[in-house]
Amino acid sequence: MTSTTINVDSQVPHHVNSHAEVQTLRNDATQRTPSENETEKFEKDLDAQPTSTVSGVSKVEAFNRVLYQSGRSGKFLLWALAISIGLTMFVYAFDQGITTTIFAPWATSSFGQHANLAAVSTASQIIRAVSKPFIGKMSDITSRPTTYVIVLGFYVVGFVVAASAQTFPAYTVGMCFTAAGKSGLDLLSDIIVGDLTVLEWRGFFGAILSAPFIVTVPINGFITEGLQDNWRWGMGMFAIMVPVLLAPAIFTLYAMQIKGKKLGMTTLAGSKQQRVGNVDSEGLTKRAWLRAMYNGIIEIDLLGLLLLAFGFALILLPFTLRKSAKGGWSNPSMIAMLVVGFVILILFGLYEIYLSPKPLMTRRILFNRAFLAAVVVSIFSQMASSVRNTYFFSYINVITPWSTYVQTIFVGITTIGLCIIGPVVGLIQRRTHRYKNLMVFGNAIRLVSYGLLIESATNTMTRSTAKLTLSQLIFCLISFSNVGIRVGTQASVPHEDMASIISLISLWSTLGSSVGGAIAAAIWTDMMPTQLSIELPNASPALVKKLYGSITAITAYDYNDPIRQGVIRAYTKTSGHIAICSICLASIPLIATFFMPDYYLGKQQNAITNKGLAGEDVYVPKEETEEQGGTSINEKGLLKRIRDKYRK
């Protein structure tokens, strides 16, 4: 997360007309730091410019130049911002690695509702999906640090409610609040990295955001082993940790705002109204702020988001709840939810086309091929992963005699691997200036990972430790695709649209994840009770129901106990169908990847305007867009035409 201090190329203006000039600027940047007199002179020159020249985005770019060149104070703020963002991702890593994968199965089991684990996941994912555009717009209306405060509120309230819940519905409500908090953390961090890095380094520093997972996964093993019988303390500790670790980011961003205000400039921490020049660095008046709120509700397409959320929720939740509903699919409430859900989605489409003043999917986005291809890749990637992962810890917990610590580390292998491979992929992108080939490789290797989980002779999920481990390790290579999606979509839009494109990709990929959870729940709730009855013919219906509703009731039996072994057989058969579904879904992203353009990743903030971080023109070598791997630009014939078509 030290992109602004390590990346010399992004710290100096690149008014580039030749390679020699680039090298001269790099040398100047590395050999000296502007003195205070130089900085004061720059500020006087800035004040002497016409208002139209320095307003809005130009003020942000001017502040960036001052910050990069203002000696120790500027460097201190940059380092403080990098470290504080690292701390926010550290607590996010703790949360992601332990609450949803480990504590959630235990929590639902304590209520006898383990089968409804996917229902909680589906509801949370829908909330998380629609929260992203809302939080993104909130950061534009208010400011980055103010939005962090709002996110913090969601986090703390959610964990307090979940940890103290005495009923399953109360627990679900708490997890939905935390989902909104998680949505804000990763979204704001991605936006800030996009603000501060050039394309050639975007993948690397974006992947660095996940580095804390490398540390937290081993620690999570000790935490889960210590809190195995008390998941409530596990949830409750985040109500303390999140404020402590989020506070530095909030204070640092507010400090940047204060510095910008003193200089009469606008910072990346300011509101969009300041960044586009509608108001000065003093900010909005109360009346103007209320007007901005109203405009924000229109711009975010709040009604469209609510229709989308309700439509998805009413369609997906019946798949997770039908087994517990009296009469199953014949229950009138299940039918009503499905019908109303589809009607709402139709209304959503009609509203977006004919009535919405600011459609969620504008014409400019709809015709952005990079965005559309990335949406397909993200939706089905997340869907496949969610189908596989929803009950994966439960599967490992039941079929292995390992300790809780070992099981936690085993499930977290993919997290560690993804976080190690991600920066490596970013460095490869920095070297090759391309990302599409890497995406093709990542999506192809995912099919191998899922294939290893399936025992083809019986269509069951494997119990082999070697195959399970190899599958986990190979899955880590999906980072080759994940990093490419991030960079490719952000490269496809000008800087002012970057936050929107990030939030929309997150919206659709998270909705894909919610669909995956619903699919997993449909398979699990449909097959598992039947398989348990088949594998445990002498067990009473009450015992089968108890084993179906709680993994802790299963693991209470000795590993070699006939009841435990019968449950293991039921788990392998049910999970086998889940793995087959995952591999089918995962084939779609591989096809969609070929429709991604392959932008050149250079020193520009994006590949549309080819402007640098300070708004200067950036040299993008034309020959690089025509050749790769040493192939001459004068090459004729079929190979060149195929290559050019592939990149476009």
N, C-alpha and C positions, 0 to 999 in steps of 0.2 A: 504493500500500500504506500510506497514511497515514490510514486510515479513523478511527482512534481519536483523531487530533489535528485533522483537518480537519472531521469531521462533528460539529458542535456538538450537533445533536439527539441524538446517541448518547452524549454525554458527561455529560449532566445527567439527574437523575431526572425523569420525566414523570408525576407523580401528577395526571393531567389530568382536569379536569372541564369545561373550556371552552377555546376558542381563545385567549382573553385570557391564561389561565394558562400556556399553552404559550409565548406570546410573552414573558411575564414571565420564565419560566425560561430561555429562550434569551438574553434580555438579561442576566440575572444571570450566565450562563455566560460570556458574551463580555466582560463588564465587569470581572470579578474572578476571582481564584484563591483558594481557601480557604487561610487561614494555617495555620501549623503547630499553633497552639492549637486551631483549628477541627477539624483532622484528629485531634488527640489527644482532643478532646471526643467526636468521632464514635466513636473506638475505645473510649473508656470507656462510651459509651452502648451500643455493640455488646456489650461484655463484660457489661453489666448485663442484657441480654436473656436469656430462657430458652434453654436449650440447643437445644430443638426448633426455636426460631425461627431460629437462626443456623447450624444444621447443614447439611451437604450442599450442595445447590444454592444455598441462601441465603448460605452462606459465600463461594461464588464470586461471587455478586452483590455481596456486601458488599466483597470485595476489589476488584472492578471499580470500585465507587464511590470507595473510598480511592485507588486507582491514578489515576483520572481527576482527583481533587481534591487530590492530595498534593503539588502544586507541582512543582518542578524534577525531583525524583527520580522521580516518577511519569511525568512527560512524557519524561524521558530513557529510561526502560524502554520506554515505548510507541514512541518513535522508534527505539530500538535494535531492538525486535522487528520493526517495519515494514521497516527497512533490512536486517536479517538475513534475513527472509523473502524480500525482494527479491533478495538474493544467492543464496539457494537456487534461486529461479526463474531466475536468470541462468544458473547452471550447467546447470539442467534445459533451458533454451532452447538452449544450446550443444549439449547431448546430442541432443535431439530433432531439431534442425535439421541435424545433420551425420552422426551415427553410423548411424542407420537408413536415411536416404535416400541418402547419398553413399558413406560408407565400406562399408556392407554390400554393395552391388553389387560394389565393387572386391574386397572380401574374399572373397566367394563365387566371383568370377571367378578369383582367384589359386589357388583350389583346383580350378578347372575345374567348379564347381558352381553357376554363375549361375542355372540353371533351378530350383535348389532354394532360391533366395532366399526364396520364399514359405513353404517348409517351416520355415526358421528363424523367419520372421515369425510363422507360426501357433503354433509351440511357445512363442515368447516371449510372444505375446499371451495364450495360455492361462495361462502362469505368472503373467503380470501381472494377469490377471483374478482368479484365486483368491487372489492375494497381498493384494488390497485389503481384503477383510473380515478376513483374518488380521492385517494390520498395523493396521487400525482397532481391533481388539480388543486387540492388543498395547499400543497407546497408552492404552487404558483400564486395562489391568492394571498396567502400569508407569507411564509418564508420557510426555508429548509429547517432551521432549528425549532420554530413554532410547531411544525408538523411532527418533528421528533417528540415534542412534549405530548401531542395528541396521541401518537403511537404508544408512548409510554403509559398513558392512561388506560388504553385498551389492554395492554399487556398486564398491568398490575391488577386491574379489576377482574380480568379473565381468570388469572391464576388463583386469585383469592376465592372467587366463586367456585372454581373447579375443585380446589383443595378442600373446601369446607362443605361441598355438596353432600347432602344426605339422600338424594334421589338421583336416578339416572338422568331425568330431564334437566335438573339443575346442573349436573356435570356437563351435559351437552351444551347448555347455554354458556357456561364458562369457557369451554374450548372454542366456541364460535367467537367470543370476544378476543381470545388470544390469537385466533386466526387473522383477525384484522390487524393486530399488532405485528405479527410476523410479516404480513403483506407489506406493511410500511417499511420495516427494517431493510429487507433485501431490495425493495424498489428504490428507496432513497440512496442506498449505497451504490447501486448500479448507475443511477443518474449522476452522482457526484464523480464517480470514476470516469464516466463519459465526458463530463465537463472538463476534466483535468488531464486527459491523456489523448495522444494522437492515435491514429488507426493502427500503426504498426506495433504499438505497445498496448493497445486496448485489450486484446485477448489475454496478454500476460497479467496485467494488473487487475483485470476483471476476475481472473482465476485466483489471484492472490487473496481476494476477498474470502475465499473458502479455506485458506491455509489454517485458520484456527481449528478446523475439524480434525486436523492431523493430531493436535494435542488433546482435544476434548474426547475423542473416541476412547483412548485407553483410560482416561479419567472416568468416563461414564461407566466403564466396567466396574470400578471400585464403588461408585455411587449406587449403581443398581444392586450390587451385592449387599451393600450396607442397608439399603432401603427396601429390600425385597418384600418385607411384610408391612411396609408403611409408604405406599405411593403418595399419600397425602402430603407428607413432608417433602417428597420429591417435587411435587407441583408447587407447594408453598414457598420453597426456597427461591423460586424464580421471581416471586413478588418482591424479594429483597435484592437479588442479584441484578435484575434488569435495571432498576433505577440507578444503582451504584455504577454499573458499567456503561450506561447510556449518558450519564451526566457529563462526562468530558466532551463528548461530541456536541451536545447542546451548548455548553459554555464556549467551546471553540468557534462554532458557527456564529454565535451571537457576537463573539469578539471580532470576527471578520466583518460582520455588519457594522459594528461600532467604528472600526478602522476605516471602512469605506465611507461611512457617514462623515467622519472627520475630514477625509480627503474630497468630499463631495462627489464620490463615485458610487457605483453599484457593484456588489459582489455576487458571486454565484449563490450565496446564502440568501440573497434578497428575494422579494416576490417577483412574479412575472411582470407585474405592472411597472416595477422599477427596471427590470432587465430589458423590456421593450421600449422604455422611454416615456411611458404614459404619465409617470410621476417621478419626482426626483428622489434622491437618497433619503429624504426625510420620511418618505413613506406616504401612506394613505391617511386621509382624515377619516373620522368615524363614519360620516355619511358616505364617503367614497368607498370605504371598506365594505359597508353593507351593499352598496351597488355592485362592488366586485364579487361579493358573495352570490348575489342574484345572477350576475353574468356567468359566474363559475358553475352554478347549477344548470344553466342553459348549455354552457360549453361542454360540461361533462356528460350531458345527455342522461341526467339522473333518472328520468322516467323510463328511458330505454334500458338502462342498467337494471332497474327494479323489475321490469317486465322480463328481461333475460334471466335474472336470478330466480324469480318465482316460477318461470316456465321450466327451467332446468330442475329446480327443487321438486316440483310437483311430478315431474316425469321420472326422476331418478330414485326418489325416496321410496316409492312403492316396491321397487325391486329389492330393497333392503329390508322392508317392513312386512312384506306380504305373508311370510311364514308365521309371524307372531300375530297377525290380524286374524280374527275369527272368520273362517271360511276361505282364507287366502285370496286368490284372485276374484272369487265370487263375492267378496265383501264389497258392498256398494261404495265405501269410501275409497277403496283402491281404484276402482273404475273411475270414480269421479275425479280423483287426483290426476290420473292419466289424461282424461279427456280435457279437463281444465288446463292442464299443463301444455298440451299441444295447441289448444286454442290461444293461450297466452303467447306462445312462441310465434304463432301466425300473426297475432296482433303486433308483436314486437317487430316482425318483418315489415308489416304494412306501415307501422308508425315510423320506422326508420326511412322508408322509401318516400312517403308522402307528407308526413307531418313534422318530423323532428327538425328543429331549426339548426341543430348541430349534430348530424348523425354520428353514431359511434364509429362507423366505417365510412369515412368520407371518400369521395371519388378519387382523390389523390392517393389514398391508401389502397383502395380497391384495385387500382391499376399499378400498384407497386409490386412487381413480380417477386422481388426478394422477400417482401413481407408475406405475401400469400404462400410462397413455398415454405418459408420458415414457420408460418402458422400450422400448415399441414404436418411438417416434421415435428413441431413441438407438441401439437395435440395428440398425435398417435404415439409419440415417444413417451409422453407422460401417461397416456392411457395404458400402454403396455407395462410401464414400470409400476403404476398403481395397482394393476391387476395382480402382478407378481408379488408386490411388497406388502399389500394390505394384511395378509395373514402369514407372511413369511416368518416373522419372529415366532408366532404361535407354533408354526410347523417345526422350526428348529427347537423350540422349547420343549415340545412334546416328544419328538423322535430321537433326541440325543440324550445321553446320560451326563452331559457336560455340566459344569458349574454355571451359575448365572453370569459370572465374569467372562468365562470363555464364550458363552453364547452371545453376550453383548459385543465382545470384540469380533466374533465371527460375522455377525450381522453388519458390524461397522467397517469390515474390511473394504467394502466397496466405497464407503465414504472417504476413508483414508486414501485409497487408490485414486479416486476421482480428483481429490485435492492435490495429490502429487503429480498426476499426469496433466492436469489443467495448465499449470504454469509452463510445463514442458511444451505443450501444444502452442501456448502463446509465444514461446521463444522460436518454435519452428515457423510460426506465422511471421514473426519479426524477420527471420532469415529469408523465407521464400516469398513474402509479401502476398501470399495467397492462402485460401482456406477451404476451397471446395473439395479438393482431393482428400483432405483430412476428414471432412464431413462424410464423404462416401465410405471411407475406411471405417470410421466410427460406427456408422449405422449398419454396415455389413457385419462387423465383428459382434455386434449385439445379438444377431441371430444365432451365432455360434454359442454365445453365453447361455441364451435361453434353451437352445437345443440340448446342452449338456444336462439340463435339469430333468429331461424326460427319458424314462426307460421305454424305448420304442416297442419292446415286446409286450408290455403290459399297459402302456399309456399311463403309468403312474409316475409320481415325482420320485427321483432317485433318493436313496438313503445313503449312498456312497459318500463318505467324507471327502475322498479325492475329487469326485465329480462336483460336489457342492462347492468345494474350495476353489477348484479351477474355474467354475462358472462365476463365482464371486470376483476372482482376479481378472478374468477376461472382461467382465462387465465394466471394469474401471476404464477401459479404453473408449467407452462412449464419450469421454471428455473430448475426443477429437471432433465429435459432432456438436456437443454443447457449446464449446467455445466458439466454433464457427458460426452458429446461429446468432450468438450475441453480437459478434463483430459484423457479420454480414448484414444484419438488419439495421444496426446503428449506422453503418456506412451508407445505407441506401436513402437516407433522409438528411436534409439540412439540420444544422444544430438546433434551431428553434423547435423542430419536430421530434427531437430525440427522446424527450421524456414521454411523449405520447406513444411513440412506437414501442418503447420499453414496456409501458403499462399495458398496451394492447396485446403484445406477445405474451406477457404474463397472464393477462385475463384469459386468453383462449387456451393456453397451455394448462392453467390451473383448472379450467372447466374440463379439459381433457382428463386431468387427473381425477376429478370428481366422477366422471363417467366410468373411468377404470375401476374406482372403488365400488361403484354400483354394480358393475359387471362381476367383480370378485364376490360381492355379497350375494348376488343372484345365484352364482354357482355354489357357493358355500352353503347358503341356507337351503338350497334345493337338494343337494347331494349328501351333506354331512349327517343329518339325522337318519337318513335311510342307511347309509354306510355303517353308522354306529350300531344300528339295530341288526344289520347283517353280520357284522364282525363280533358282536356281543349278544348272541342269541339267548343266553341264559340271564342276561341283565334285565332288571325290572325297568318299566318305562320311566319311573322316577329317577333311577340311576342314569339312564341314557340322557334324560333331560338335564340332569345336573352336569354330566360330562360335556354335553353340548354347550352349556352356558358358561363354563368356567375352565380355563386351562390350569388354574391352580388346583382345582379338584383332580385333574388328570395327573399332574406332576406329584401329587401327594402319594400316588401309588409307586411302589418300587419299579424300577425300569423293567425288570424281567417278570413282573406280575402279569398274568394272562389278560387282565383287564387293560393294563397299560399297552401291552402288545396288540390287543385288538383295536384299541383306539389308534395306535400308530398305523396299522393297516388301513383304517378308515381315512386317516389324514393323508396318506400317500396317494390313495385313489382319488380323493377329492382335489388335492393339490396338483395332481397330474393334469386334470382338466384345466385348471387355472394356468399352468405352465403352457399348455397347448394354445390356449387363447392368447397368451402373451406373445408367443412367437408369431402367431398370425397377424396380430396388430402391429408388431415391430417390423414387418416387411414393408409396410406402407411408407414409413419415413425414408427408407433406402431409395424408393422410386422417386419420392418428392424431392430428394436432395439434388437430383440431376437437373431440376428446374431452377435451382438457385444460381444467380449470376455470381461471377468470381471476380469481385472488385480488387483492384490493386490497393494494397495496404501500405500507405506511405506516411508522410509527416503531416497529412491533412487531418482535420477533425472529422470530416466525412468525405465521401467520394462523389458527392453531388456538386458542392460549391468549390471543393478543393481549396478551402481556407484553413489556415492554421489556428491554433488556440487563441492567438491574439488578433485574429481577423485578417492576417496578412495572406497574400497569395503564396501558395506552396507549389514548388516545382514537382510535377508528376511526370516522370520520363515516359514519353509516348511509346518508346521502343519496348518498355517493360510490359505494356498492355498488349504487345504483339508477339512477345516471345517468352518462352519459359523452358527451363531445362536445356539452354544452349541452342534451341532451334532458331534458325535464321529467319528474320522478318521477310526475307525475299523468297522463302520456301513456297513452292507452288504445289498444287495437287490436292488430293482428297484428305490427306492427313491434316494439312493446315486448315481446311474448311471445317473439318470435324472439331479440331481444337478450338477454333474461333467460335463455333456454335456452342461448344461446351461451356466456354467462359461467359458468353452472353446470356 
